[in-house]
Every structure is written in C-alpha cells, then in structure tokens.
Amino acid sequence: VYGDIGTSPLYTLASIYNGESDTPKKDDLMGAASCLVWALNIMVVFKYMLCVMRADHEGEGGIFALLLNIPKPASGLLYIVAAIGASMLIGDGMITPAISVLTAYEGLNQGRLQDMGFAPFIIPATILTLILLFLVQPLGIGKIGRTFGPITFTYFVAIAGIGINNIARNQRWEVLAAVNPWLTVKFFISGRWAGSAAFWKLGSIVLAVTGAEALFADLGHFGHKPMVISWFVVVY
C-alpha cells in the first residue's frame, strides 16, 4: 500500500528545481517543502483517510467499488466518469510498477555509484524484478504481505533515521517549520515563482502524492483501521 507513496516525496523537491541553473534559495526550499507537506495532509489525511476510504462497497475499495455505489437509475454522465476512472486505473496499473522499479534501480547510477559501471544493468534488472514480482503475485496477498511488510517497515525506519541524522548533523532544524501552512501561501505570492509560475510548479509537487490511490484500491485487502494506524504510526 505504502511502497509507492513512501518513495514519491523523496524526489519531489529535486524535480521542482530540475533544469534550474541557480542554486535554490532558503525561502524557495522552505516554501516547496511546505507545499509538499500540505499536499500530503490534504490529499492523504483529509481526502483519503477522512472521505474517500469511507465510500467503500461492502469493505471493498477502488474505482469499481465506486461504480457499484452509483445509485440506480443514474445519469449517463456518472457511468462515463466511472468508465474513464476504470481506464485510468488500468493504465496506472500498467505504468506504475515499471516506473517505480526503474526509478529505484536508477539509483545505481547516481551519487557515489555514478560511473561505476552499473548503468548497463539497470534495464535488465528492472525487467527481471518485474517478472519475479508478477510470478509471486498468485501466491496471495497474505504471503506477499508477510514477506514485504518487514522490508517496507525497515525502509521507513531507515529513511527516517537518515533524515534525522542529516538534520542534526547539519543543524537544519528550521526545516521542521515546513508544517506551517503560511509558507505554502508565501510560495504562491512571493519569491521566485510568484503567481502563475508557482501554479505550474504544482505539477512537480503533486508527485509527492503519487501512490495515494492505493489507500482506497487496496482497502479490501487490509481494512480501513489497519491502514489508518499504519499511516499515522509508521509512514506519516
């Protein structure tokens, strides 16, 4: 459930400044970080946790559950919207695994590992990983969950530890002020990207919430309460 959204915020800030020739200023970084935090708050906590996840159909989630919740008789527009949503779900199911795995392996050609000869193995490793994942999928969600659950938990503990260590080592505790929504407002009304320019940057900021749809899509596998608890206790 949280594998995708757990990695998405990590590359969001970098994508905001991709292609910029100058070094981002502190106010720009704080504003972008605040946008990231409040995108997660609004989309995950308020939208999914409090609203969307309550629109289940006999405990099942996803676009098809919403389709079954359409009152009958209903206007044709509702069915068209549901069909579009189902099409997007199928498309998302096709591209998300490939992009997520490929992005993970691209780390072999970044930072200290760059130019160490790993680049030719990225595509073959991605293909092999996807094949293995789809081969074990028929074993059932229970066995897969028991296998990947501890791995995912270790991942979240690791990135939390790395983040706290970097903040403490560089004495950058002011980054915690990103929870202040006023910094999000300032991002849009002042700074380098005031007005419409800041609006277009939302295209990058929204990357932070990619994968949030799994909260509703996988509702039938785990239930509302366990997913809420795991979000606030571990992921958030």
Secondary structure, DSSP 8 states (H G I E B T S, - for coil): --TTTTTGGGGHHHHHTTT-SS---HHHHHHHHHHHHHHHIIIIIIIIITTGGGS-BTTB-SHHHHHHTS-SS--HHHHHHHHHHHHHHHHHHHHHHHHHHHHHHGGGGSGGGTTSS-GGGHHHHHHHHHHHHHHHGGG-HHHHHHHHHHHHHHHHHHHHHHHHHHHHHHT-GGGGGGG-HHHHHHHHHSSTT-THHHHHHHHHHGGGGTTTTHHHHTHHHH-HHHHHHHIIIII-
